[in-house]
Amino acid sequence: MSSPFDIPEGLPDNVFHWTKNHVIMFLKHNQERSDLDDEDIEALKENKIKGSFSLTLTQKQLTQAPYNLKIGAANTITELLNGLKSTQVSGGL
């Protein structure tokens, strides 16, 4: 079974070491396969979300201020981030 996301080369192995730019690189790398719009990713960029904090975001938080994402985009982003979280727990990164 293939992974629901792809991690671009050059990112630190540990998501907790990701900068806000790393989070944006990850989302942009997975943008087409996840059907995210530029403004969905821009909402996280504007709020300077770094790796460790990105793993704590919930779908509910993403649909509220300051992100104000549509439910579909919020769900997709939390699925991507939860996938990352599971790789950190299993050591798969």
N, CA, C and O atoms as a GROMACS GRO file, in nm:
protein
  372
    1MET      N    1   0.084  -0.118   0.000
    1MET     CA    2   0.000   0.000   0.000
    1MET      C    3   0.089   0.124   0.000
    1MET      O    4   0.182   0.133   0.080
    2SER      N    5   0.060   0.220  -0.088
    2SER     CA    6   0.144   0.339  -0.096
    2SER      C    7   0.103   0.439   0.012
    2SER      O    8  -0.011   0.441   0.058
    3SER      N    9   0.199   0.521   0.049
    3SER     CA   10   0.176   0.622   0.151
    3SER      C   11   0.083   0.731   0.096
    3SER      O   12   0.089   0.763  -0.022
    4PRO      N   13  -0.001   0.788   0.182
    4PRO     CA   14  -0.090   0.895   0.137
    4PRO      C   15  -0.016   1.027   0.114
    4PRO      O   16  -0.075   1.126   0.071
    5PHE      N   17   0.114   1.028   0.143
    5PHE     CA   18   0.193   1.149   0.123
    5PHE      C   19   0.335   1.110   0.084
    5PHE      O   20   0.376   0.995   0.096
    6ASP      N   21   0.408   1.210   0.037
    6ASP     CA   22   0.545   1.193  -0.004
    6ASP      C   23   0.627   1.297   0.070
    6ASP      O   24   0.582   1.411   0.086
    7ILE      N   25   0.745   1.261   0.116
    7ILE     CA   26   0.831   1.357   0.184
    7ILE      C   27   0.942   1.397   0.088
    7ILE      O   28   1.020   1.312   0.044
    8PRO      N   29   0.949   1.526   0.056
    8PRO     CA   30   1.052   1.570  -0.038
    8PRO      C   31   1.193   1.553   0.019
    8PRO      O   32   1.213   1.560   0.140
    9GLU      N   33   1.287   1.531  -0.070
    9GLU     CA   34   1.427   1.517  -0.027
    9GLU      C   35   1.475   1.648   0.034
    9GLU      O   36   1.430   1.756  -0.004
   10GLY      N   37   1.566   1.636   0.128
   10GLY     CA   38   1.626   1.753   0.187
   10GLY      C   39   1.564   1.799   0.317
   10GLY      O   40   1.618   1.888   0.383
   11LEU      N   41   1.451   1.739   0.356
   11LEU     CA   42   1.389   1.777   0.484
   11LEU      C   43   1.454   1.696   0.596
   11LEU      O   44   1.491   1.581   0.575
   12PRO      N   45   1.468   1.755   0.714
   12PRO     CA   46   1.521   1.679   0.828
   12PRO      C   47   1.436   1.554   0.855
   12PRO      O   48   1.314   1.556   0.834
   13ASP      N   49   1.500   1.448   0.900
   13ASP     CA   50   1.429   1.325   0.930
   13ASP      C   51   1.325   1.343   1.040
   13ASP      O   52   1.218   1.281   1.036
   14ASN      N   53   1.356   1.425   1.137
   14ASN     CA   54   1.267   1.446   1.251
   14ASN      C   55   1.180   1.569   1.226
   14ASN      O   56   1.231   1.680   1.213
   15VAL      N   57   1.049   1.549   1.219
   15VAL     CA   58   0.956   1.659   1.195
   15VAL      C   59   0.968   1.767   1.302
   15VAL      O   60   0.940   1.884   1.275
   16PHE      N   61   1.008   1.730   1.422
   16PHE     CA   62   1.023   1.827   1.529
   16PHE      C   63   1.134   1.927   1.499
   16PHE      O   64   1.143   2.032   1.563
   17HIS      N   65   1.219   1.895   1.403
   17HIS     CA   66   1.326   1.986   1.361
   17HIS      C   67   1.288   2.068   1.238
   17HIS      O   68   1.368   2.148   1.190
   18TRP      N   69   1.167   2.049   1.188
   18TRP     CA   70   1.123   2.124   1.071
   18TRP      C   71   1.095   2.269   1.105
   18TRP      O   72   1.036   2.300   1.209
   19THR      N   73   1.138   2.356   1.017
   19THR     CA   74   1.105   2.498   1.028
   19THR      C   75   0.971   2.521   0.960
   19THR      O   76   0.913   2.429   0.901
   20LYS      N   77   0.922   2.643   0.968
   20LYS     CA   78   0.798   2.677   0.898
   20LYS      C   79   0.814   2.656   0.747
   20LYS      O   80   0.719   2.616   0.680
   21ASN      N   81   0.932   2.681   0.694
   21ASN     CA   82   0.956   2.660   0.551
   21ASN      C   83   0.951   2.512   0.514
   21ASN      O   84   0.904   2.477   0.405
   22HIS      N   85   0.999   2.425   0.602
   22HIS     CA   86   0.992   2.281   0.577
   22HIS      C   87   0.847   2.234   0.570
   22HIS      O   88   0.812   2.152   0.484
   23VAL      N   89   0.762   2.285   0.659
   23VAL     CA   90   0.621   2.247   0.659
   23VAL      C   91   0.557   2.287   0.526
   23VAL      O   92   0.482   2.209   0.467
   24ILE      N   93   0.587   2.408   0.480
   24ILE     CA   94   0.532   2.455   0.353
   24ILE      C   95   0.585   2.372   0.237
   24ILE      O   96   0.509   2.340   0.145
   25MET      N   97   0.714   2.337   0.239
   25MET     CA   98   0.770   2.251   0.134
   25MET      C   99   0.697   2.118   0.128
   25MET      O  100   0.664   2.069   0.020
   26PHE      N  101   0.671   2.059   0.244
   26PHE     CA  102   0.600   1.932   0.252
   26PHE      C  103   0.460   1.944   0.193
   26PHE      O  104   0.419   1.860   0.112
   27LEU      N  105   0.388   2.047   0.232
   27LEU     CA  106   0.251   2.064   0.182
   27LEU      C  107   0.249   2.091   0.032
   27LEU      O  108   0.166   2.035  -0.039
   28LYS      N  109   0.339   2.175  -0.016
   28LYS     CA  110   0.345   2.204  -0.160
   28LYS      C  111   0.383   2.079  -0.240
   28LYS      O  112   0.332   2.057  -0.350
   29HIS      N  113   0.474   1.999  -0.184
   29HIS     CA  114   0.516   1.876  -0.250
   29HIS      C  115   0.398   1.779  -0.266
   29HIS      O  116   0.392   1.702  -0.362
   30ASN      N  117   0.306   1.784  -0.172
   30ASN     CA  118   0.189   1.695  -0.173
   30ASN      C  119   0.061   1.764  -0.220
   30ASN      O  120  -0.047   1.705  -0.212
   31GLN      N  121   0.072   1.886  -0.267
   31GLN     CA  122  -0.043   1.967  -0.303
   31GLN      C  123  -0.129   1.904  -0.411
   31GLN      O  124  -0.251   1.895  -0.396
   32GLU      N  125  -0.068   1.860  -0.520
   32GLU     CA  126  -0.148   1.806  -0.630
   32GLU      C  127  -0.217   1.676  -0.593
   32GLU      O  128  -0.336   1.659  -0.619
   33ARG      N  129  -0.143   1.584  -0.532
   33ARG     CA  130  -0.202   1.454  -0.497
   33ARG      C  131  -0.308   1.467  -0.388
   33ARG      O  132  -0.396   1.382  -0.375
   34SER      N  133  -0.299   1.575  -0.308
   34SER     CA  134  -0.396   1.597  -0.200
   34SER      C  135  -0.506   1.694  -0.237
   34SER      O  136  -0.599   1.716  -0.159
   35ASP      N  137  -0.497   1.753  -0.355
   35ASP     CA  138  -0.597   1.846  -0.405
   35ASP      C  139  -0.613   1.969  -0.315
   35ASP      O  140  -0.724   2.014  -0.289
   36LEU      N  141  -0.500   2.020  -0.267
   36LEU     CA  142  -0.502   2.143  -0.186
   36LEU      C  143  -0.484   2.263  -0.277
   36LEU      O  144  -0.414   2.256  -0.379
   37ASP      N  145  -0.546   2.374  -0.241
   37ASP     CA  146  -0.529   2.498  -0.315
   37ASP      C  147  -0.416   2.579  -0.253
   37ASP      O  148  -0.378   2.558  -0.138
   38ASP      N  149  -0.363   2.672  -0.332
   38ASP     CA  150  -0.255   2.758  -0.282
   38ASP      C  151  -0.296   2.831  -0.154
   38ASP      O  152  -0.216   2.843  -0.061
   39GLU      N  153  -0.422   2.878  -0.150
   39GLU     CA  154  -0.465   2.954  -0.031
   39GLU      C  155  -0.473   2.867   0.094
   39GLU      O  156  -0.461   2.918   0.205
   40ASP      N  157  -0.494   2.737   0.077
   40ASP     CA  158  -0.495   2.646   0.193
   40ASP      C  159  -0.356   2.642   0.256
   40ASP      O  160  -0.341   2.649   0.378
   41ILE      N  161  -0.256   2.629   0.172
   41ILE     CA  162  -0.118   2.624   0.220
   41ILE      C  163  -0.075   2.761   0.272
   41ILE      O  164  -0.004   2.770   0.372
   42GLU      N  165  -0.118   2.865   0.204
   42GLU     CA  166  -0.084   3.001   0.244
   42GLU      C  167  -0.134   3.032   0.386
   42GLU      O  168  -0.069   3.107   0.459
   43ALA      N  169  -0.248   2.976   0.425
   43ALA     CA  170  -0.301   2.999   0.560
   43ALA      C  171  -0.204   2.950   0.666
   43ALA      O  172  -0.189   3.014   0.771
   44LEU      N  173  -0.137   2.838   0.642
   44LEU     CA  174  -0.038   2.789   0.738
   44LEU      C  175   0.089   2.871   0.730
   44LEU      O  176   0.153   2.898   0.832
   45LYS      N  177   0.126   2.910   0.609
   45LYS     CA  178   0.247   2.991   0.592
   45LYS      C  179   0.233   3.125   0.664
   45LYS      O  180   0.325   3.168   0.733
   46GLU      N  181   0.118   3.189   0.648
   46GLU     CA  182   0.094   3.319   0.712
   46GLU      C  183   0.102   3.311   0.864
   46GLU      O  184   0.135   3.408   0.931
   47ASN      N  185   0.070   3.194   0.918
   47ASN     CA  186   0.070   3.176   1.063
   47ASN      C  187   0.198   3.112   1.116
   47ASN      O  188   0.207   3.078   1.233
   48LYS      N  189   0.295   3.097   1.027
   48LYS     CA  190   0.431   3.053   1.064
   48LYS      C  191   0.432   2.923   1.145
   48LYS      O  192   0.491   2.916   1.253
   49ILE      N  193   0.364   2.823   1.091
   49ILE     CA  194   0.352   2.694   1.159
   49ILE      C  195   0.478   2.611   1.136
   49ILE      O  196   0.511   2.578   1.022
   50LYS      N  197   0.549   2.578   1.242
   50LYS     CA  198   0.668   2.495   1.229
   50LYS      C  199   0.634   2.349   1.257
   50LYS      O  200   0.523   2.317   1.298
   51GLY      N  201   0.730   2.262   1.236
   51GLY     CA  202   0.707   2.118   1.242
   51GLY      C  203   0.643   2.067   1.369
   51GLY      O  204   0.542   1.996   1.362
   52SER      N  205   0.699   2.101   1.484
   52SER     CA  206   0.646   2.046   1.608
   52SER      C  207   0.502   2.091   1.632
   52SER      O  208   0.420   2.012   1.679
   53PHE      N  209   0.471   2.216   1.602
   53PHE     CA  210   0.334   2.265   1.623
   53PHE      C  211   0.239   2.208   1.519
   53PHE      O  212   0.121   2.186   1.548
   54SER      N  213   0.289   2.184   1.398
   54SER     CA  214   0.202   2.131   1.293
   54SER      C  215   0.141   1.997   1.332
   54SER      O  216   0.030   1.964   1.290
   55LEU      N  217   0.214   1.920   1.412
   55LEU     CA  218   0.165   1.787   1.452
   55LEU      C  219   0.053   1.795   1.554
   55LEU      O  220  -0.012   1.694   1.583
   56THR      N  221   0.030   1.913   1.611
   56THR     CA  222  -0.076   1.927   1.711
   56THR      C  223  -0.204   1.988   1.656
   56THR      O  224  -0.306   1.992   1.724
   57LEU      N  225  -0.199   2.037   1.532
   57LEU     CA  226  -0.316   2.102   1.474
   57LEU      C  227  -0.430   2.003   1.454
   57LEU      O  228  -0.409   1.888   1.415
   58THR      N  229  -0.550   2.049   1.480
   58THR     CA  230  -0.668   1.966   1.460
   58THR      C  231  -0.752   2.022   1.345
   58THR      O  232  -0.736   2.137   1.304
   59GLN      N  233  -0.839   1.939   1.295
   59GLN     CA  234  -0.930   1.981   1.188
   59GLN      C  235  -1.014   2.099   1.236
   59GLN      O  236  -1.035   2.195   1.161
   60LYS      N  237  -1.060   2.094   1.358
   60LYS     CA  238  -1.143   2.203   1.412
   60LYS      C  239  -1.063   2.334   1.417
   60LYS      O  240  -1.115   2.439   1.377
   61GLN      N  241  -0.940   2.328   1.464
   61GLN     CA  242  -0.857   2.448   1.470
   61GLN      C  243  -0.838   2.509   1.330
   61GLN      O  244  -0.844   2.631   1.313
   62LEU      N  245  -0.817   2.424   1.231
   62LEU     CA  246  -0.792   2.473   1.096
   62LEU      C  247  -0.914   2.536   1.030
   62LEU      O  248  -0.900   2.615   0.936
   63THR      N  249  -1.032   2.504   1.078
   63THR     CA  250  -1.154   2.564   1.022
   63THR      C  251  -1.191   2.695   1.091
   63THR      O  252  -1.283   2.765   1.049
   64GLN      N  253  -1.120   2.726   1.197
   64GLN     CA  254  -1.147   2.848   1.274
   64GLN      C  255  -1.035   2.950   1.253
   64GLN      O  256  -0.931   2.919   1.195
   65ALA      N  257  -1.059   3.072   1.301
   65ALA     CA  258  -0.957   3.178   1.293
   65ALA      C  259  -0.833   3.132   1.370
   65ALA      O  260  -0.847   3.070   1.476
   66PRO      N  261  -0.716   3.161   1.323
   66PRO     CA  262  -0.683   3.249   1.212
   66PRO      C  263  -0.673   3.178   1.076
   66PRO      O  264  -0.647   3.244   0.976
   67TYR      N  265  -0.692   3.047   1.071
   67TYR     CA  266  -0.674   2.972   0.945
   67TYR      C  267  -0.795   2.983   0.853
   67TYR      O  268  -0.782   3.011   0.734
   68ASN      N  269  -0.914   2.959   0.909
   68ASN     CA  270  -1.041   2.969   0.835
   68ASN      C  271  -1.045   2.884   0.708
   68ASN      O  272  -1.096   2.929   0.604
   69LEU      N  273  -0.992   2.762   0.715
   69LEU     CA  274  -0.995   2.673   0.600
   69LEU      C  275  -1.132   2.608   0.584
   69LEU      O  276  -1.206   2.593   0.682
   70LYS      N  277  -1.165   2.571   0.463
   70LYS     CA  278  -1.285   2.492   0.437
   70LYS      C  279  -1.264   2.354   0.498
   70LYS      O  280  -1.150   2.309   0.513
   71ILE      N  281  -1.372   2.288   0.534
   71ILE     CA  282  -1.363   2.159   0.603
   71ILE      C  283  -1.284   2.054   0.524
   71ILE      O  284  -1.210   1.976   0.583
   72GLY      N  285  -1.300   2.053   0.392
   72GLY     CA  286  -1.228   1.956   0.311
   72GLY      C  287  -1.078   1.975   0.316
   72GLY      O  288  -1.002   1.879   0.329
   73ALA      N  289  -1.035   2.100   0.305
   73ALA     CA  290  -0.892   2.131   0.311
   73ALA      C  291  -0.837   2.102   0.451
   73ALA      O  292  -0.727   2.047   0.465
   74ALA      N  293  -0.913   2.138   0.553
   74ALA     CA  294  -0.870   2.112   0.690
   74ALA      C  295  -0.855   1.961   0.714
   74ALA      O  296  -0.759   1.918   0.779
   75ASN      N  297  -0.947   1.884   0.663
   75ASN     CA  298  -0.941   1.739   0.677
   75ASN      C  299  -0.818   1.683   0.606
   75ASN      O  300  -0.747   1.599   0.661
   76THR      N  301  -0.792   1.729   0.485
   76THR     CA  302  -0.678   1.682   0.408
   76THR      C  303  -0.547   1.714   0.478
   76THR      O  304  -0.458   1.629   0.488
   77ILE      N  305  -0.535   1.836   0.526
   77ILE     CA  306  -0.411   1.876   0.593
   77ILE      C  307  -0.391   1.798   0.722
   77ILE      O  308  -0.279   1.755   0.751
   78THR      N  309  -0.496   1.777   0.799
   78THR     CA  310  -0.480   1.699   0.923
   78THR      C  311  -0.446   1.554   0.891
   78THR      O  312  -0.371   1.491   0.965
   79GLU      N  313  -0.500   1.498   0.783
   79GLU     CA  314  -0.463   1.362   0.743
   79GLU      C  315  -0.315   1.355   0.708
   79GLU      O  316  -0.246   1.261   0.748
   80LEU      N  317  -0.266   1.453   0.634
   80LEU     CA  318  -0.123   1.456   0.599
   80LEU      C  319  -0.037   1.467   0.724
   80LEU      O  320   0.061   1.394   0.740
   81LEU      N  321  -0.075   1.557   0.814
   81LEU     CA  322   0.003   1.577   0.936
   81LEU      C  323  -0.006   1.458   1.029
   81LEU      O  324   0.093   1.424   1.094
   82ASN      N  325  -0.122   1.394   1.038
   82ASN     CA  326  -0.134   1.272   1.120
   82ASN      C  327  -0.049   1.159   1.063
   82ASN      O  328   0.006   1.079   1.138
   83GLY      N  329  -0.039   1.154   0.932
   83GLY     CA  330   0.050   1.056   0.870
   83GLY      C  331   0.194   1.080   0.909
   83GLY      O  332   0.268   0.986   0.936
   84LEU      N  333   0.234   1.207   0.911
   84LEU     CA  334   0.369   1.241   0.956
   84LEU      C  335   0.389   1.201   1.101
   84LEU      O  336   0.493   1.146   1.138
   85LYS      N  337   0.289   1.229   1.182
   85LYS     CA  338   0.297   1.197   1.325
   85LYS      C  339   0.320   1.047   1.345
   85LYS      O  340   0.399   1.007   1.429
   86SER      N  341   0.250   0.965   1.267
   86SER     CA  342   0.264   0.821   1.282
   86SER      C  343   0.403   0.774   1.238
   86SER      O  344   0.454   0.676   1.293
   87THR      N  345   0.464   0.842   1.142
   87THR     CA  346   0.600   0.803   1.103
   87THR      C  347   0.700   0.839   1.211
   87THR      O  348   0.802   0.772   1.226
   88GLN      N  349   0.672   0.946   1.286
   88GLN     CA  350   0.761   0.986   1.395
   88GLN      C  351   0.754   0.885   1.509
   88GLN      O  352   0.856   0.853   1.570
   89VAL      N  353   0.634   0.835   1.536
   89VAL     CA  354   0.617   0.737   1.643
   89VAL      C  355   0.682   0.604   1.606
   89VAL      O  356   0.746   0.540   1.689
   90SER      N  357   0.666   0.565   1.478
   90SER     CA  358   0.721   0.436   1.435
   90SER      C  359   0.865   0.447   1.390
   90SER      O  360   0.930   0.346   1.363
   91GLY      N  361   0.918   0.570   1.382
   91GLY     CA  362   1.056   0.587   1.339
   91GLY      C  363   1.073   0.572   1.191
   91GLY      O  364   1.184   0.548   1.143
   92GLY      N  365   0.964   0.587   1.115
   92GLY     CA  366   0.968   0.561   0.972
   92GLY      C  367   1.025   0.672   0.888
   92GLY      O  368   1.044   0.652   0.768
   93LEU      N  369   1.053   0.787   0.944
   93LEU     CA  370   1.107   0.896   0.863
   93LEU      C  371   1.254   0.881   0.848
   93LEU      O  372   1.318   0.963   0.783
   0.00000   0.00000   0.00000
